[in-house]
Amino acid sequence: MDNRKVNGACAVDSVGKILVTGGAGYIGSHVVKQLGQAGYDIVVYDNLSTGVAHAVIYGELVVGDLADTEKLDAWAEDLKVVLECFLAQLQCMEN
């Protein structure tokens, strides 16, 4: 595999897509921006519960929930993903 460097780190080549779940949130959108500026092909899969669509300025945004496995399976059936980044926010509540 012909690897490229992103900020000194080894990264996957551009043969497939990079899937970023939670990529419409604050941290995820910054990761997507960095990947996009580096020339990677990105797909963001986010339910927009804490993120916003306009934060995804690179790649393709697919609105969906990871808990909806039927939609996820149907959507990802023909997708070749070479790297997946899970950046969903987890919230904790105290009583």
C-alpha positions in Angstrom: 0.0 0.0 0.0 1.3 3.4 -0.9 0.9 5.4 2.4 0.8 9.1 2.7 1.9 11.2 5.7 -0.6 13.5 7.5 1.1 15.7 10.2 3.9 13.1 10.5 1.6 10.2 11.1 1.2 7.3 8.7 -2.2 7.3 7.0 -4.1 5.1 4.6 -4.0 5.6 0.8 -6.9 7.1 -1.2 -8.1 3.8 -2.6 -11.1 3.6 -0.3 -13.2 6.0 1.8 -12.6 7.0 5.4 -15.8 6.6 7.5 -16.1 9.1 10.3 -19.0 8.4 12.6 -20.0 11.4 14.7 -18.2 13.7 12.2 -20.8 16.5 12.4 -19.9 17.3 16.0 -17.3 19.7 17.3 -14.3 17.3 17.4 -15.5 15.1 14.5 -15.9 18.1 12.2 -12.3 19.2 12.9 -11.1 15.7 12.1 -13.1 15.7 8.9 -11.7 19.1 7.9 -8.1 17.9 8.4 -8.7 14.8 6.4 -10.4 16.7 3.7 -7.6 19.2 3.4 -5.2 16.3 3.1 -7.2 15.1 0.1 -8.9 12.0 1.6 -12.3 10.7 0.4 -14.6 11.0 3.5 -18.0 9.8 4.4 -19.6 11.2 7.6 -22.3 9.1 9.3 -24.0 11.1 12.0 -27.5 11.2 13.6 -27.1 15.0 14.2 -28.2 14.6 17.9 -25.4 16.9 19.0 -23.8 17.8 15.6 -25.0 20.0 12.8 -25.0 19.3 9.0 -23.3 22.6 8.1 -20.2 21.6 10.1 -19.4 18.9 7.5 -17.6 20.9 4.9 -15.7 18.0 3.3 -16.9 14.6 2.1 -20.4 13.2 2.1 -22.8 13.4 5.0 -25.2 10.5 5.6 -27.7 11.2 8.4 -28.4 8.0 10.3 -28.1 6.4 13.7 -25.6 3.6 14.4 -28.4 1.8 16.4 -30.4 1.5 13.2 -28.5 -1.5 11.9 -30.8 -2.1 8.9 -30.2 1.4 7.5 -26.5 1.1 8.2 -26.2 -2.3 6.6 -28.1 -1.1 3.5 -26.1 2.1 3.2 -22.7 0.4 3.6 -23.4 -2.6 1.4 -21.3 -1.5 -1.5 -19.0 0.9 0.4 -15.2 0.1 0.6 -14.0 1.6 3.9 -10.3 1.6 4.6 -10.5 3.4 7.9 -13.2 4.1 10.4 -13.1 6.8 13.1 -15.7 6.7 15.8 -16.1 10.2 17.3 -19.6 10.1 18.8 -20.3 11.9 22.0 -21.3 10.0 25.1 -23.2 11.9 27.7 -23.2 11.0 31.4 -25.9 12.3 33.8 -25.7 12.3 37.5 -28.8 11.9 39.8 
